[in-house]
Each structure stands twice: as structure tokens, then as C-alpha cells.
């Protein structure tokens, strides 16, 4: 999705340097919701340039530094459309494969360690949820969010809530198992 992100930002925001694209991605937290790391854009820009999807518009010199400004080409606009249509048709269901693998072989770990690990995962998901909520609320103060962006936020929240519910259920079950496995103190 890095290619689509770079092409989309150049189309929507106009010509930019790699640094400017990176800053927009950091501001939008693309590493959280699109799994696009801002540092990956330089490699993507180089490839997109080689393929004719972006063009070097100007090379600005500031002291010892040069700043390459890229723009999207007509071919790049077509490539973006192709990437977007492919993204809409690809399955968007992602399974927590690490968790599923751990559940498969959980008998090989200590129940207390598993419960502690689930609590850590729960906190991490809760943090992502709260950070994105705060980010959405902050952006809403300065701009009206388009409906397509609101769809993204709502789906992220739904996914987080679903996973938090699943982890809570696992913890409840495992705590009950631990309780049942403990020797009962008789008087």
C-alpha cells in the first residue's frame, strides 16, 4: 500500500518532496492503520520514478542539502486507480495469526504467563484505540472529516472492540481454568 499512499498523496496534495510525504504520513499515523511505514516512501518514490509513475519536478538546493520535488504523472494516476480497485477487491479480513498459533499450542506455556501476555496485548490494543480516538477528535476541531475517512475510523474502532472482547473472554476462561486447577484448601 506504500505505492498507493505515495501516489494518492501526490495526487491530492500536489508536488512534494519525500520528506513532505513522510510528514503527512506521520501526521496521519499510516503506520497504525495502513501498516505503511513513513521511512518506506523513499524506496517507493525511487521505484515509482523508474516506472514513470512519478516525475522529478525540481531539485531544490538548500545549503549542502538537495530536496527532490516529485509530482504524479498521467501514468501514475492510472496506476493509482489500478491499485485502489485492487485494494477494494482484496479480502480485508485479517486474522490475528500470532494469537491463533499461540492458542493452538498453549498447553506448552504456563497459564499465568499466558494471562499476563493477554493483559499486555489488551493494553496495547486499548492504547491504539485511545490514540486514534484522540487523533480523530483533534483533527475534527480543525477540519470536517470526509465520510470515507470516518468509515476508516469506525472500522478500526470496531476491530479493536472485537479483539478486546475476544481477549477478555479468553482471560475469563483461563482465569476460571486456573481457579479450577488450584487445590482447594479444606478446613
VEXLUMGU-332463 format. One line per field, with one value per residue: residue number from 1; x, y, z of N, C-alpha, C in turn. Coordinates in steps of 0.02 Angstrom, whole numbers. Each point is the difference from the previous one (the first is absolute). Example, Ala and Ser with C-alpha at 12.3 -4.5 7.8 and 13.67 -1.06 7.14 Angstrom:
i = 1; 2
nu = 660; -18
nv = -284; 53
nw = 390; -36
cau = -45; 42
cav = 59; 59
caw = 0; 3
cu = 45; -39
cv = 60; 55
cw = 0; 37
# end
This chain:
i = 1; 2; 3; 4; 5; 6; 7; 8; 9; 10; 11; 12; 13; 14; 15; 16; 17; 18; 19; 20; 21; 22; 23; 24; 25; 26; 27; 28; 29; 30; 31; 32; 33; 34; 35; 36; 37; 38; 39; 40; 41; 42; 43; 44; 45; 46; 47; 48; 49; 50; 51; 52; 53; 54; 55; 56; 57; 58; 59; 60; 61; 62; 63; 64; 65; 66; 67; 68; 69; 70; 71; 72; 73; 74; 75; 76; 77; 78; 79; 80; 81; 82; 83; 84; 85; 86; 87; 88; 89; 90; 91; 92; 93; 94; 95; 96; 97; 98; 99; 100; 101; 102; 103; 104; 105; 106; 107; 108; 109; 110; 111; 112; 113; 114; 115; 116; 117; 118; 119; 120; 121; 122; 123; 124; 125; 126; 127; 128; 129; 130; 131; 132; 133; 134; 135; 136; 137; 138; 139; 140; 141; 142; 143; 144; 145; 146; 147; 148; 149; 150; 151; 152; 153; 154; 155; 156; 157; 158; 159; 160; 161; 162; 163; 164; 165; 166; 167; 168; 169; 170; 171; 172; 173; 174; 175; 176; 177; 178; 179; 180; 181; 182; 183; 184; 185; 186; 187
nu = 40; 66; -1; -55; 31; 58; -27; -38; 52; 38; -49; -12; 65; 12; 44; 39; 38; 47; 35; -27; 10; 61; 3; -29; 42; 49; -21; -7; 59; 25; 49; -50; -29; 54; 33; -2; 62; 1; 44; -53; -18; 60; -3; -61; 21; 55; -36; -43; 55; 32; -58; 17; -13; 60; 5; 64; -32; 28; 61; -23; 43; 10; 48; 19; -62; -22; -53; -16; -31; -47; -23; -64; 13; -17; 58; 26; -38; 17; 63; -12; -35; 50; 45; -39; -12; 64; 13; -46; 32; 58; 5; -44; -13; 26; 30; -10; 40; 34; -56; -21; 62; 2; -62; 24; 54; -54; -10; 40; -46; 24; -55; 38; 48; -45; -26; 61; 16; -56; 17; 62; -25; -40; 52; 36; -50; -9; 67; 3; -49; 27; 58; -30; -35; 54; 33; -51; -6; 66; 0; -50; 45; 42; -32; -43; -9; 27; -57; 39; 22; -61; -10; 58; -11; -62; 27; 46; -47; -39; 55; 18; -62; -2; 61; -17; -57; 32; 45; -50; -32; 55; 11; -65; 2; 56; -28; -55; 37; 33; -58; -24; 58; -17; 43; -54; 6; 7; -54
nv = -60; -8; -38; -29; -7; -15; -41; -25; 2; -23; -43; -14; -4; -28; 29; -50; 13; -45; 50; 40; -48; -9; 67; 0; -50; 32; 56; -38; -13; 3; 5; 33; 37; 18; -5; 64; -20; 58; -38; -37; 62; 5; -61; 11; 59; -31; -51; 40; 32; -56; -11; 64; -21; 20; 65; 5; 43; 4; 24; 11; 48; -26; 44; -47; 16; -54; 31; -64; 36; -45; -17; -11; -50; 7; -31; 44; 45; -27; 1; 61; 14; -29; 32; 53; -13; -16; 56; 27; -35; 18; -60; 30; -64; 24; -58; 0; -13; 50; 33; -12; 15; 53; 12; -14; 32; 28; -64; 29; 42; 39; -20; 8; -29; -45; -3; 2; -45; -31; 11; -18; -52; -12; 13; -38; -44; 3; -1; -47; -31; 11; -20; -48; -16; 9; -36; -43; 1; -6; -45; -26; 22; -25; -57; 4; -57; -17; -20; 0; 54; 22; -27; 27; 58; -1; -20; 46; 43; -18; 2; 59; 21; -26; 23; 59; -8; -20; 47; 41; -27; 4; 61; 13; -31; 33; 56; -18; -14; 56; 31; -34; 21; 54; -25; -32; 55; -54; 12
nw = 0; 8; -54; 21; 58; -28; -44; 48; 41; -49; -11; 64; 14; -58; -40; 20; 51; 1; 24; -46; -44; 23; 2; -60; -15; 28; -28; -53; 30; -61; 44; 29; -47; -31; 57; -14; 0; 32; 31; -14; 8; 26; 22; 25; 21; 19; 24; 31; 16; 16; 28; 11; 62; 17; 2; -7; 38; 60; -1; 61; -2; 60; -7; 41; 11; -32; -26; -11; -45; 20; -60; 3; -39; -63; -13; 42; -31; -57; 21; 23; -54; -33; 37; -8; -64; -7; 34; -39; -47; 28; 27; 40; 0; 56; 5; 66; -51; 28; 14; -62; -21; 39; -20; -60; 21; 26; -10; -43; 21; 47; 30; 54; -35; -20; 61; 24; -46; 14; 63; -18; -34; 51; 39; -40; -4; 65; 2; -47; 31; 59; -25; -34; 55; 38; -45; -3; 65; 1; -48; 34; 44; -46; -10; -48; 31; -58; -26; -54; 30; 9; -60; -15; 30; -25; -57; 8; 20; -51; -38; 28; -4; -61; -12; 27; -32; -55; 9; 13; -51; -36; 23; -9; -59; -13; 23; -31; -53; 10; 10; -52; -23; 36; 42; 20; 36; 32; 37
cau = -40; 43; -4; -64; 2; 42; -35; -59; 20; 22; -59; -43; 35; 43; 71; 31; 63; -7; -7; -68; -45; 12; -32; -72; -14; 9; -57; -59; 12; -9; 31; -49; -60; 14; 63; 49; 51; 22; 68; -2; -20; 57; 8; -58; 8; 51; -29; -53; 34; 28; -56; -35; -62; 13; 54; 38; -21; 56; 49; 15; 63; 0; 65; 30; -53; -44; -67; -33; -73; -30; -71; -29; -8; -64; 6; -6; -72; -29; 26; -35; -67; 7; 16; -59; -50; 26; -8; -71; -22; 36; -32; 25; -2; 66; -5; 56; 33; 43; -43; -28; 53; 12; -56; 7; 52; 3; 16; 73; 19; -33; -62; 11; 38; -47; -46; 39; 11; -64; -11; 44; -29; -60; 22; 26; -57; -35; 39; -12; -69; -4; 41; -35; -58; 25; 22; -60; -31; 43; -8; -68; -2; 28; -26; -55; 27; -43; -32; 45; 48; -39; -7; 63; 3; -51; 21; 56; -28; -36; 49; 30; -50; -9; 58; 0; -52; 27; 54; -33; -31; 55; 26; -49; 3; 64; -2; -43; 39; 50; -37; -21; 60; 31; -24; -48; 21; -55; 8
cav = 60; 59; 32; 35; 57; 52; 27; 35; 64; 46; 20; 44; 57; 32; -18; 1; -37; -61; 21; 26; -58; -35; 38; -10; -68; -1; 37; -43; -64; -55; -61; -34; -24; -26; -37; 31; 34; 60; -6; -40; 39; 18; -57; 1; 56; -18; -49; 33; 44; -44; -28; 54; 18; 66; 34; 50; 65; 46; -19; 62; -2; 40; -13; -63; -49; 8; -26; -20; 10; -46; 7; -60; 4; -28; -72; -10; 4; -64; -51; 9; -28; -73; -21; 10; -51; -63; 2; -9; -69; -47; -13; 44; -37; -21; -38; 7; -65; -14; -22; -66; -50; -7; -39; -69; -35; 32; -48; 0; 60; 6; 37; 67; 39; 14; 52; 62; 21; 25; 66; 47; 11; 40; 69; 26; 15; 56; 60; 17; 24; 66; 47; 17; 40; 67; 30; 18; 57; 59; 21; 25; 70; 44; -15; -47; -61; -30; -62; -57; -3; -22; -73; -31; 3; -43; -70; -12; -6; -64; -54; 1; -23; -71; -35; 9; -45; -68; -8; -1; -67; -47; 10; -27; -73; -24; 12; -53; -62; 4; -7; -70; -43; 12; -45; 32; -5; -24; 20
caw = 0; -1; -67; -4; 47; -29; -59; 23; 31; -53; -38; 41; 30; -49; 3; 67; 10; 41; 70; 10; -2; 63; 53; -6; 22; 73; 27; -10; 36; -48; 26; 43; -34; -68; 5; -45; 39; -35; -28; -61; -58; -42; -46; -45; -46; -49; -46; -38; -49; -52; -38; -34; 34; 27; -36; 38; -25; 11; 51; 35; 37; 61; 30; -24; -10; -57; 13; -63; 0; -48; -17; -30; -72; -25; 10; 72; 17; -21; 46; 63; -10; -1; 68; 42; -18; 28; 73; 15; -13; 43; 64; 52; 62; 23; 61; 46; -8; 57; 55; -17; 7; 72; 27; -22; 38; 66; 53; 9; 39; 65; -3; 28; -51; -54; 24; 2; -70; -26; 30; -36; -66; 11; 10; -63; -44; 30; -15; -70; -2; 31; -40; -62; 20; 16; -63; -37; 34; -11; -70; -9; 22; -51; -67; -4; -29; -52; 19; -13; 55; 59; -8; 22; 73; 29; -8; 47; 67; 3; 3; 66; 49; -10; 26; 73; 26; -6; 49; 66; 6; 12; 68; 46; -4; 26; 73; 27; -3; 53; 63; 7; 6; 65; 53; 46; 70; 42; 71
cu = 42; -6; -65; 0; 40; -35; -61; 16; 23; -59; -41; 35; 44; 73; 29; 67; -16; -11; -71; -52; 6; -35; -76; -20; 6; -61; -64; 6; -11; 32; -49; -57; 12; 63; 51; 47; 24; 70; 0; -13; 59; 14; -57; 6; 51; -28; -54; 29; 28; -56; -41; -65; 6; 58; 34; -17; 56; 46; 23; 63; -6; 65; 31; -53; -39; -67; -33; -75; -28; -73; -23; -9; -70; 0; -8; -73; -35; 22; -36; -71; 2; 12; -61; -54; 23; -10; -73; -22; 36; -38; 30; -4; 70; -9; 60; 39; 47; -41; -28; 52; 14; -56; 6; 47; 5; 15; 74; 24; -38; -61; 8; 37; -46; -47; 35; 12; -64; -16; 43; -29; -62; 18; 25; -57; -39; 36; -10; -69; -4; 41; -37; -63; 20; 21; -60; -34; 40; -9; -69; -7; 20; -29; -59; 27; -48; -26; 46; 52; -36; -13; 62; 3; -50; 20; 58; -27; -37; 48; 33; -49; -11; 58; 5; -51; 25; 53; -30; -31; 54; 25; -49; 3; 64; 4; -43; 36; 52; -33; -18; 59; 34; -26; -45; 24; -59; 16; 1
cv = 63; 37; 40; 62; 58; 32; 40; 67; 50; 25; 51; 64; 37; -20; 8; -36; -63; 17; 25; -57; -38; 35; -8; -69; -6; 34; -43; -67; -60; -65; -40; -31; -28; -43; 25; 41; 62; -6; -39; 41; 17; -55; 0; 56; -17; -49; 32; 46; -42; -28; 53; 21; 66; 30; 50; 67; 51; -30; 65; -9; 47; -14; -62; -53; 15; -33; -12; 7; -43; 19; -66; 11; -27; -76; -17; 3; -65; -57; 5; -29; -76; -27; 5; -53; -68; -3; -10; -73; -51; -10; 45; -34; -23; -36; 12; -66; -17; -28; -70; -55; -12; -41; -74; -39; 26; -48; -3; 60; -1; 45; 71; 45; 20; 56; 67; 27; 28; 69; 52; 16; 44; 74; 31; 18; 60; 66; 22; 31; 72; 53; 22; 41; 72; 37; 22; 62; 64; 27; 29; 73; 48; -11; -48; -62; -26; -68; -61; -8; -23; -75; -36; -1; -49; -73; -17; -9; -67; -59; -4; -27; -75; -39; 6; -47; -72; -13; -3; -69; -53; 5; -28; -76; -27; 10; -53; -67; -1; -11; -73; -47; 8; -50; 39; -12; -22; 19; -60
cw = 0; -66; -6; 45; -31; -60; 21; 31; -53; -41; 39; 23; -49; 10; 70; -2; 40; 72; 14; -1; 66; 58; -1; 25; 76; 33; -4; 35; -45; 24; 42; -40; -70; -1; -52; 43; -38; -32; -67; -63; -46; -52; -51; -51; -55; -52; -44; -53; -58; -45; -37; 32; 38; -40; 47; -31; 6; 52; 32; 42; 60; 36; -30; -15; -63; 16; -67; 9; -56; -13; -31; -75; -20; 10; 75; 23; -19; 46; 68; -6; 2; 70; 46; -14; 27; 75; 21; -10; 44; 66; 53; 69; 16; 67; 45; 4; 57; 58; -14; 8; 74; 33; -18; 45; 72; 57; 16; 40; 66; -5; 28; -50; -57; 20; 2; -71; -30; 29; -34; -69; 6; 10; -65; -48; 26; -14; -72; -8; 26; -39; -63; 14; 13; -64; -42; 31; -11; -72; -12; 23; -56; -69; 5; -37; -53; 23; -10; 55; 64; -3; 26; 76; 32; -5; 47; 71; 8; 6; 68; 53; -5; 30; 75; 33; 0; 54; 71; 13; 13; 71; 52; 3; 32; 76; 34; 0; 56; 68; 12; 9; 68; 51; 48; 71; 42; 72; 44
# end
